[in-house]
Amino acid sequence: MIDNNIRQRIIEVLRKHPDGLIVNEISKILGIHRHTLTKYVYQLVGEQLIYQRKIGSAKLCFLRVKNDKK
């Protein structure tokens, strides 16, 4: 139950930030340690619900929309 709640909260945050966010920003918004958040981000990437794009040394997280082909 808690896992689904955290996953849903990550999706909601990314929905509100279509320009993407790094893990540290998402963790601050949600009040979750970045290592814990990273676990959920990897799960969501694996399920193709979100994707990451490397910009310099940062990895931005984005919500995947139906038409995305990344």
N, C-alpha and C positions, 0 to 999 in steps of 0.2 A: 504494500500500500504506500509506504513512504517512498519507495523507488519510483513508482508511477507519478507521485506528486512532484518529486524533484524533476523528473523528466518533463512533465507538463509545464512546470515553471520555467525551465530552460527554453522550451519551445515558445512560450508566451513572451519571454524577454527578447528572444531573437526576432519574433514577429514584430515587436515594437521598434526594433533597430535594424531595418533592412540594409543599412550600410555595413553591418557586421560588428562584432565585438570580439575582443580577445578574452581568453579564459579568466584572466585576473579581473577584468571588468565585470564579467558575468558573475563571478564568485562574490565580488563586493555587493552587487545588486541583490543577490539572493542570500547573502550571509552564510555561504558555504565555503569551506576550505577549498583552495584551488586544486589540491590533489584529489579530493573527493569529487569535485566537479569534473575533472578530467576523465574520470572513470565513466561518468554518464555521457560526456561528450563523445568518447570513443564508441560507446554503445549506440548512440544516436547516429553517428557517422556510419557505423557498420550496418545499421538499418536503413541507411540512405534518407533519413529524415532531415539531417543537417549536413553541411559540408564545410571543410576548412580550406582556406586559401592563404598561402604564405606571401606576406608582404614584408620584405626586408627580413628582419629577425623575428617578426611576429606572425602568428597564425590567427587569422580572423575566422570566426565562426559565423555561418550564415544559415538561415532556415531554407531548406530546399523547397522550391515550389514545383508544381507538377510539370511545368515546361522546361525546367532546368535539365541540362545534359552534361553536367560537370561530373 
